[in-house]
């Protein structure tokens, strides 16, 4: 288990290589667009998570109230 976690851990030099590869693949002009899309995706995910969390809390409250 720990070996698999260590396999995917990224340090400073690895991050530089990854960032350089992204720059080569997408180019300097596409990176802001890519980051905007990533930001929108994260925002949508967090909104969905918050909605599900509130629905679960409301459902649990209804169950507690009915007892």
TORKOL-4160 file (C-alpha; in steps of 0.2 Angstrom, whole numbers, padded with zeros to 4 digits, m for minus):
67
<pt num="1" X="0000" Y="0000" Z="0000"/>
<pt num="2" X="0013" Y="0012" Z="0005"/>
<pt num="3" X="0024" Y="0008" Z="m0010"/>
<pt num="4" X="0009" Y="0012" Z="m0022"/>
<pt num="5" X="0007" Y="0029" Z="m0013"/>
<pt num="6" X="0026" Y="0033" Z="m0015"/>
<pt num="7" X="0025" Y="0028" Z="m0033"/>
<pt num="8" X="0013" Y="0042" Z="m0037"/>
<pt num="9" X="0020" Y="0056" Z="m0025"/>
<pt num="10" X="0027" Y="0070" Z="m0035"/>
<pt num="11" X="0042" Y="0081" Z="m0028"/>
<pt num="12" X="0049" Y="0097" Z="m0035"/>
<pt num="13" X="0059" Y="0090" Z="m0050"/>
<pt num="14" X="0044" Y="0079" Z="m0055"/>
<pt num="15" X="0032" Y="0094" Z="m0055"/>
<pt num="16" X="0044" Y="0104" Z="m0066"/>
<pt num="17" X="0044" Y="0090" Z="m0079"/>
<pt num="18" X="0025" Y="0088" Z="m0078"/>
<pt num="19" X="0023" Y="0107" Z="m0080"/>
<pt num="20" X="0035" Y="0107" Z="m0095"/>
<pt num="21" X="0026" Y="0092" Z="m0103"/>
<pt num="22" X="0010" Y="0102" Z="m0101"/>
<pt num="23" X="0017" Y="0117" Z="m0109"/>
<pt num="24" X="0024" Y="0107" Z="m0124"/>
<pt num="25" X="0008" Y="0098" Z="m0126"/>
<pt num="26" X="m0005" Y="0113" Z="m0125"/>
<pt num="27" X="0006" Y="0128" Z="m0129"/>
<pt num="28" X="0006" Y="0144" Z="m0119"/>
<pt num="29" X="m0010" Y="0151" Z="m0126"/>
<pt num="30" X="m0021" Y="0135" Z="m0122"/>
<pt num="31" X="m0015" Y="0134" Z="m0103"/>
<pt num="32" X="m0026" Y="0148" Z="m0097"/>
<pt num="33" X="m0041" Y="0141" Z="m0106"/>
<pt num="34" X="m0037" Y="0124" Z="m0098"/>
<pt num="35" X="m0035" Y="0131" Z="m0081"/>
<pt num="36" X="m0052" Y="0140" Z="m0083"/>
<pt num="37" X="m0060" Y="0124" Z="m0088"/>
<pt num="38" X="m0052" Y="0115" Z="m0073"/>
<pt num="39" X="m0058" Y="0128" Z="m0061"/>
<pt num="40" X="m0076" Y="0127" Z="m0068"/>
<pt num="41" X="m0076" Y="0108" Z="m0066"/>
<pt num="42" X="m0069" Y="0110" Z="m0048"/>
<pt num="43" X="m0083" Y="0123" Z="m0044"/>
<pt num="44" X="m0097" Y="0112" Z="m0051"/>
<pt num="45" X="m0090" Y="0097" Z="m0041"/>
<pt num="46" X="m0090" Y="0107" Z="m0025"/>
<pt num="47" X="m0108" Y="0113" Z="m0028"/>
<pt num="48" X="m0114" Y="0096" Z="m0031"/>
<pt num="49" X="m0105" Y="0089" Z="m0016"/>
<pt num="50" X="m0113" Y="0103" Z="m0005"/>
<pt num="51" X="m0130" Y="0099" Z="m0012"/>
<pt num="52" X="m0129" Y="0081" Z="m0009"/>
<pt num="53" X="m0122" Y="0085" Z="0009"/>
<pt num="54" X="m0137" Y="0096" Z="0013"/>
<pt num="55" X="m0149" Y="0084" Z="0006"/>
<pt num="56" X="m0142" Y="0070" Z="0017"/>
<pt num="57" X="m0142" Y="0082" Z="0032"/>
<pt num="58" X="m0160" Y="0086" Z="0029"/>
<pt num="59" X="m0165" Y="0068" Z="0027"/>
<pt num="60" X="m0156" Y="0063" Z="0043"/>
<pt num="61" X="m0165" Y="0078" Z="0052"/>
<pt num="62" X="m0182" Y="0071" Z="0045"/>
<pt num="63" X="m0178" Y="0054" Z="0052"/>
<pt num="64" X="m0174" Y="0061" Z="0069"/>
<pt num="65" X="m0189" Y="0072" Z="0070"/>
<pt num="66" X="m0201" Y="0057" Z="0065"/>
<pt num="67" X="m0194" Y="0047" Z="0080"/>
